[in-house]
Amino acid sequence: MKRTDSFLASSAIRARSPLILLLLLGMVLLAFALYNTARMQAMERIREQADANLSRYIVSLQYQLDRHRDLPRLLANQQQLINLLEHPDDAQSIDIANRYLAWVNTTMGATDSYVLGTDGMTLAASNWEQPHSFIGNDYSFRPYFQQAMEGGAGRYFALGNTSRVRGYFFSYPVLQAGQIIGVAVVKVDLEDIEEDWSDPSQDILVMDEDGVIFISTRAYWRFRTLGYLPETGRSTVRQSYGNHEPQLRQDRPPGSPQAGWLNELDIARITASRRYGQAPLLPLDIIRRELTEQGDLLLTLVDTPDTTSRRLSGRAGQYLLQSRLLPDAGMRVAVLASLRPLQSSLFKTLGLGLTFYLILAALVLFFSARHRMKQHHQAELKQAHEALEQRVRLRTRELTDANQRLQQEIEQHHQTQNQLIQTAKLAVLGQLSAGINHELSQPITAIRHFADNGRKLLTRGKNESVATNLTEIAGLADRMASILQPLREFARPHQETGRGVNLQHLRQGVMVIMGGQLEQQQASIIWPEGLESLWVAGDIGRLEQVLVNLISNALQAMAGQPSPRIEITLDSHPQWVRLSVCDQGPGLSPEALAHVFEPFYTTKPTGMGLGLSISHRIVHSLDGRLEAANHPQGGALFTLTLPSLSPQEHS
């Protein structure tokens, strides 16, 4: 026995091994597909968000610059400043110019405003009352001064030589008689835009034409370059790139292979302009650059500062670089979007996908083991199955015999029910005959009258009048035939034939049957409009029997009332039609409502209690409903709901 169990266990392991290997291969392929898909989608989201933030920042930066772009030109046309430049030693002109510049500076929201002479010396400034005033400083080395002295508008970003505050400088020459007599300068502080940035997952960089970062959401990235700065000068650059000396220009966007390289001439030029003071202009510590298939540049750089050294030696992070050039402003704006959310998104997607796959694999292994167990026990169950089949055959024969007996009983019950319905129909033939007799008396009298007149007219030779009388007699005969038709339909046993019943025809048949009883009791029936356009499923004989029973019960409930009235209302729907019969009698008691459709239940001393029971069975056989209730305003309310037929179905 132990040897058999061991053999079965080893067979199960050998059978399960290919499936396990297949599931492991599927898991590896799924992980690869999930990783690529999730990375692509996450990168697309990060790219779109970075591009949107870049556009928003550029708009904000451009707006801030455009607010003050034309301010130096406006100042260059002011008489207070022209008088100062014509009389630079006049104390009153200096005081007027200082106060005017301070007022302009406060009104326009600029950081500083000042006026330079043709030698670059500051003659008046908005900060003339502050300890570190610009007055007396020489700014002839600034490019914005040199640009203005050449006759054009100047733009320049630099670290303040006196204030040590970063700012963007706008300049414009002051002209008198076509000659440049000075320069008007406005300084704008851009740190507010930097401080307003609130996205922790993305960083903003603004670089000058040399690739030096002068605005950044991280303070330790300012005055650095996006690349590797040569430490040994021109020789190191030549060793790395041969005779080509790379320089960052507008045709070399940040992130290109040579981005961030500065040669000795660039370093000397930046140092001479004192643009960034004593900043060492070190490059960002970029570990790796890679270009994706979609053309995105990914940078891996150390993004955590080490306060114990001059270089960054903390934790590294990967970023997606998006940048745009602002040619008129001489700067490039870039967004570094962190890819840390990408990693969390990848882990989440892989976790969910692989968890689902492992659950699915567990289910596959479970059902596989179950299948093997089923095969293992199949032989043991075979004998029991044969015994069970034998028992089933015996039981089947017993059930077949019982079913045949039940079918016979149902057939007998059906015949009994039809006979009972037919008996009930014959029970009201007396009432029907009275109605027909009442309806036929008038046509018979009219036929006798037309026949007598015809004989007289015939003896007189008035053949045309005789023909007219004969036509009237034929019409009366047709009318009598239509009156007798309900009698034939009512007395005939029910057959499963017919294409439907028109409610107007049903009304006419019911009124013929009930005409005598209604006239005898001086009762009236109010029928709804629109019956001629509605058809229901069933046959007219059985539906006439149902309505005759309902109307007869209503008349019996109102026996003794003067001018009793029965109201029939109509409610139609594309799938059903509902007729409601309401009388003015005392209504139904709670006990009657509970048993009204039961056979042999009646509240009348002479009643048999079969009319409503048979009516209920007839309506049920037509897939309809017959319901009883009391009307809120008094009297019994019987509602007959029947399936509706479309014009195509009854045609």
Rosetta blueprint (number, residue, H / E / L):
1 M L
2 K H
3 R H
4 T H
5 D H
6 S H
7 F H
8 L H
9 A H
10 S H
11 S H
12 A H
13 I H
14 R H
15 A H
16 R H
17 S H
18 P H
19 L H
20 I H
21 L H
22 L H
23 L H
24 L H
25 L H
26 G H
27 M H
28 V H
29 L H
30 L H
31 A H
32 F H
33 A H
34 L H
35 Y H
36 N H
37 T H
38 A H
39 R H
40 M H
41 Q H
42 A H
43 M H
44 E H
45 R H
46 I H
47 R H
48 E H
49 Q H
50 A H
51 D H
52 A H
53 N H
54 L H
55 S H
56 R H
57 Y H
58 I H
59 V H
60 S H
61 L H
62 Q H
63 Y H
64 Q H
65 L H
66 D H
67 R H
68 H H
69 R L
70 D L
71 L H
72 P H
73 R H
74 L H
75 L H
76 A H
77 N L
78 Q L
79 Q H
80 Q H
81 L H
82 I H
83 N H
84 L H
85 L H
86 E H
87 H L
88 P L
89 D L
90 D L
91 A H
92 Q H
93 S H
94 I H
95 D H
96 I H
97 A H
98 N H
99 R H
100 Y H
101 L H
102 A H
103 W H
104 V H
105 N H
106 T H
107 T H
108 M H
109 G L
110 A L
111 T L
112 D E
113 S E
114 Y E
115 V E
116 L E
117 G L
118 T L
119 D L
120 G L
121 M E
122 T E
123 L E
124 A E
125 A E
126 S L
127 N L
128 W L
129 E L
130 Q L
131 P L
132 H L
133 S L
134 F L
135 I L
136 G L
137 N L
138 D E
139 Y L
140 S L
141 F L
142 R L
143 P H
144 Y H
145 F H
146 Q H
147 Q H
148 A H
149 M H
150 E L
151 G L
152 G L
153 A L
154 G E
155 R E
156 Y E
157 F E
158 A E
159 L E
160 G L
161 N L
162 T L
163 S L
164 R L
165 V L
166 R E
167 G E
168 Y E
169 F E
170 F E
171 S E
172 Y E
173 P E
174 V E
175 L E
176 Q E
177 A L
178 G L
179 Q E
180 I E
181 I E
182 G E
183 V E
184 A E
185 V E
186 V E
187 K E
188 V E
189 D L
190 L L
191 E H
192 D H
193 I H
194 E H
195 E H
196 D L
197 W L
198 S L
199 D L
200 P L
201 S L
202 Q E
203 D E
204 I E
205 L E
206 V E
207 M E
208 D L
209 E L
210 D L
211 G L
212 V E
213 I E
214 F E
215 I E
216 S E
217 T L
218 R L
219 A H
220 Y H
221 W H
222 R L
223 F L
224 R L
225 T E
226 L L
227 G L
228 Y L
229 L L
230 P L
231 E L
232 T L
233 G L
234 R H
235 S H
236 T H
237 V H
238 R H
239 Q H
240 S H
241 Y H
242 G L
243 N L
244 H L
245 E L
246 P L
247 Q L
248 L L
249 R L
250 Q L
251 D L
252 R L
253 P L
254 P L
255 G L
256 S L
257 P L
258 Q L
259 A L
260 G L
261 W L
262 L L
263 N L
264 E H
265 L H
266 D H
267 I H
268 A H
269 R H
270 I H
271 T H
272 A H
273 S L
274 R L
275 R L
276 Y L
277 G L
278 Q L
279 A L
280 P L
281 L L
282 L L
283 P E
284 L L
285 D L
286 I E
287 I E
288 R E
289 R E
290 E E
291 L E
292 T L
293 E L
294 Q L
295 G L
296 D L
297 L E
298 L E
299 L E
300 T E
301 L E
302 V E
303 D L
304 T L
305 P L
306 D L
307 T L
308 T L
309 S L
310 R L
311 R L
312 L L
313 S L
314 G L
315 R L
316 A E
317 G E
318 Q E
319 Y E
320 L E
321 L E
322 Q E
323 S E
324 R E
325 L E
326 L E
327 P H
328 D H
329 A H
330 G L
331 M E
332 R E
333 V E
334 A E
335 V E
336 L E
337 A E
338 S E
339 L L
340 R H
341 P H
342 L H
343 Q H
344 S H
345 S H
346 L H
347 F H
348 K H
349 T H
350 L H
351 G H
352 L H
353 G H
354 L H
355 T H
356 F H
357 Y H
358 L H
359 I H
360 L H
361 A H
362 A H
363 L H
364 V H
365 L H
366 F H
367 F H
368 S H
369 A H
370 R H
371 H H
372 R H
373 M H
374 K H
375 Q H
376 H H
377 H H
378 Q H
379 A H
380 E H
381 L H
382 K H
383 Q H
384 A H
385 H H
386 E H
387 A H
388 L H
389 E H
390 Q H
391 R H
392 V H
393 R H
394 L H
395 R H
396 T H
397 R H
398 E H
399 L H
400 T H
401 D H
402 A H
403 N H
404 Q H
405 R H
406 L H
407 Q H
408 Q H
409 E H
410 I H
411 E H
412 Q H
413 H H
414 H H
415 Q H
416 T H
417 Q H
418 N H
419 Q H
420 L H
421 I H
422 Q H
423 T H
424 A H
425 K H
426 L H
427 A H
428 V L
429 L H
430 G H
431 Q H
432 L H
433 S H
434 A H
435 G H
436 I H
437 N H
438 H H
439 E H
440 L H
441 S H
442 Q H
443 P H
444 I H
445 T H
446 A H
447 I H
448 R H
449 H H
450 F H
451 A H
452 D H
453 N H
454 G H
455 R H
456 K H
457 L H
458 L H
459 T H
460 R L
461 G L
462 K L
463 N H
464 E H
465 S H
466 V H
467 A H
468 T H
469 N H
470 L H
471 T H
472 E H
473 I H
474 A H
475 G H
476 L H
477 A H
478 D H
479 R H
480 M H
481 A H
482 S H
483 I H
484 L H
485 Q H
486 P H
487 L H
488 R H
489 E H
490 F H
491 A H
492 R L
493 P L
494 H L
495 Q L
496 E L
497 T L
498 G L
499 R L
500 G L
501 V E
502 N E
503 L H
504 Q H
505 H H
506 L H
507 R H
508 Q H
509 G H
510 V H
511 M H
512 V H
513 I H
514 M H
515 G H
516 G H
517 Q H
518 L H
519 E H
520 Q H
521 Q L
522 Q L
523 A L
524 S E
525 I E
526 I E
527 W L
528 P L
529 E L
530 G L
531 L H
532 E H
533 S H
534 L L
535 W E
536 V E
537 A L
538 G L
539 D L
540 I H
541 G H
542 R H
543 L H
544 E H
545 Q H
546 V H
547 L H
548 V H
549 N H
550 L H
551 I H
552 S H
553 N H
554 A H
555 L H
556 Q H
557 A H
558 M L
559 A L
560 G L
561 Q L
562 P L
563 S L
564 P L
565 R E
566 I E
567 E E
568 I E
569 T E
570 L E
571 D E
572 S E
573 H L
574 P L
575 Q L
576 W E
577 V E
578 R E
579 L E
580 S E
581 V E
582 C E
583 D L
584 Q L
585 G L
586 P L
587 G L
588 L L
589 S L
590 P H
591 E H
592 A H
593 L H
594 A H
595 H H
596 V L
597 F L
598 E L
599 P L
600 F L
601 Y L
602 T L
603 T L
604 K L
605 P L
606 T L
607 G L
608 M L
609 G L
610 L L
611 G H
612 L H
613 S H
614 I H
615 S H
616 H H
617 R H
618 I H
619 V H
620 H H
621 S H
622 L L
623 D L
624 G L
625 R E
626 L E
627 E E
628 A E
629 A E
630 N E
631 H L
632 P L
633 Q L
634 G L
635 G L
636 A E
637 L E
638 F E
639 T E
640 L E
641 T E
642 L E
643 P E
644 S E
645 L E
646 S L
647 P H
648 Q H
649 E H
650 H H
651 S L
